[in-house]
Amino acid sequence: MDRQELDAKVEDMAKTLLSYCSARTSNHFEAEDLAQDIILEIYKSADNIRNIDAVYGFMWAVAGNVYKQWCKNKAKDKECELTDHLPDVAELLDADDSSLQLLRRELTLLSEKYRKAVVLYYIENKSCSEISDCLSISENMVKYLLFKSRQILKEGMSMERNYGKQSYHPKELSLLFWGNGANRYYHLCDSRISQNILFACYNDKLSAEQISLEIGVSLPYMEDKLAELCEYEFLKKDGNRYYTNIVIFTKDFASEVNVKTADLRKNIADMLIAAISEQEKAVRNIGFYGAEMNHNAFSWQMVSFILYRAVVENLQNKIEIVYPKDKFGTECFIWGSENDAQNSWRSEFGFGISNVVNSNGDYVQFMDFPINGEMVHHYCFNRQNVTNVFLDIAKGHTAHFSDNDKALAADMVRKGYVISNDKGLFVNAPVFTEAQYQALKNIFAETVEKIADEAETLMETVTKILKNHMPGHLKKFAKDMAYFRLFEDAISAPVAILYDRKYLLPYDKKDILPTTYVILK
């Protein structure tokens, strides 16, 4: 690799590298010094780079090695005699003595098998025989664990340990799912501890003790989270070190994307306005149920229809995404997104997208935005009886309704999903026959193609940016993940632009559902 290529690569990753250093040092000055040391070592070792494709992996390997050496150089020697007796737990918590404080710190970093033996022996005053029974291990193993624990504690007390930035400035992570099956993962990142574990291990392989220091959480409170994340394969282990196994859209990544794709997002918004305004009369003349809806509802419906056709149907088929299988055999992608109001599209535009189908092939399409209130797709998803009743009402087939069906219909009326009047029950959403739906697709075919092309250009830009913000073992997913990022860049962002321009207004509960429509086979 020549010097000019290397300069360009270093410049591309400089901001990410500084973030890496900031998360591992106590102040901005130390972060800058560490970053300079890493960059210097990269240039000194540049002759070892095999080819241009290996450069980022090489840089992160150098960064890890320089950081380890930096920690060793910064460490100060501290000595403290560790006897076979530990104070009573109350004394340990109340003592001001620096040695006891160091000892308490190290106890929080002991892994479970050692920590249990130490607590049972020194604090609960149990014998080796009693501990053997409690832990279902031999007495010799108990003695080994106690001996090894003393060594680990003594060594730890002689080290300087610095808490990471996440210990006082925790990250917030949203977990996202797209696939051909049930989402079994929505609960995994409810815990702030789990979120910060994933962030801590994203660009570096860390031991449990290092994670504990980085996020400022004692091992006893995070071991179950480590086990759970490993069970669901969000974390992997290399020896005794953990690394994150899902892509995370970080704040720095989102900031760069927002700057470099702003014009493309605006272009999509402009194309939507032009096409919908030009074709409004032709669309209403198709004669589908709900064609007389007001202008705001019409705009929401057509924006949803066009974006779904362009990004979800057209582009996904064009680029032929290959879904990996999770541990349950489900074809899906799971990824995280760092929550930051200034660098991602506002939460009210983070949409939910889904469809539900009956046995005849009739279906309801949803694209819910929180700005419009209740997420309707939650009501129908994985509730086949609800789906069947809703679609039967759309077809006018209600004579066979059981008491349970009538109760569901009444609940839909209360929620505003169904209208009840003296003429019967009617869904509060547009309803298309297959022929009418095909006519709608034909009307917007050219616009859908243009927006799909614009989204593909946007995706290529995002792919290049993402490769500079993700660890090497996940780079094979860069293009696919850039596609899923389009849900923000090519759907949420243009909708937010249209909302800010007041082209789209909040949903009025008296109107037809704004982003839900029915297609009857």
MOZI-V81894 format. One line per field, one symbol per residue. burial: I if it has 16 or more other C-alpha atoms within 10 Angstrom, else O. Layout:
burial: ???
This chain:
burial: OOOOOIOOIIOOIIIIIIIIIIIIIOOOOOIIOIIIOIIOIIOOOIOOIOOOOOIIOIIIOIIIOIIOOOOOOOOOOOOOOOOOOIOOOOOIOOOOOOIIIIIIIIIIIIIOOIIIIIIIIIIOOIOIOOIIOOOOOOIOOIIOIIOOIIOIIIOIIOIOIOIIIIIOOIIIIIIOIOOOOOOOOOOIIOOOIIIIIIIIIIIIIIIIIIIIIIIIIIIIOIOOIIOOIIOIOIIIOOOOIIIIIIIIIIIOIIOOIIOOIOOIIIOIIOIIOOIIOOOOOOIIOOOIIIIOIOOIIIIIIIIIIIIIIIIIOIIIOOOOOOOOOOOOOIIIIIIIIIIIOOIIIIOOIIIOIOIIIIOOOIIIIIIIIOIIOOIIIOOIOOOOOIIIIIIIIIIOOIOOOOOOIOOIIIOIIOOIIIIIOOOOIIIIIIIIIOOIIOIIIOIIOOIIIOIIIIIIOIIOIIIOIIIIIIIIOOIOIIIIIIIIIIIIIIIIIIIIIIOOOOOIIOIOOOOIIIIIIIIIO
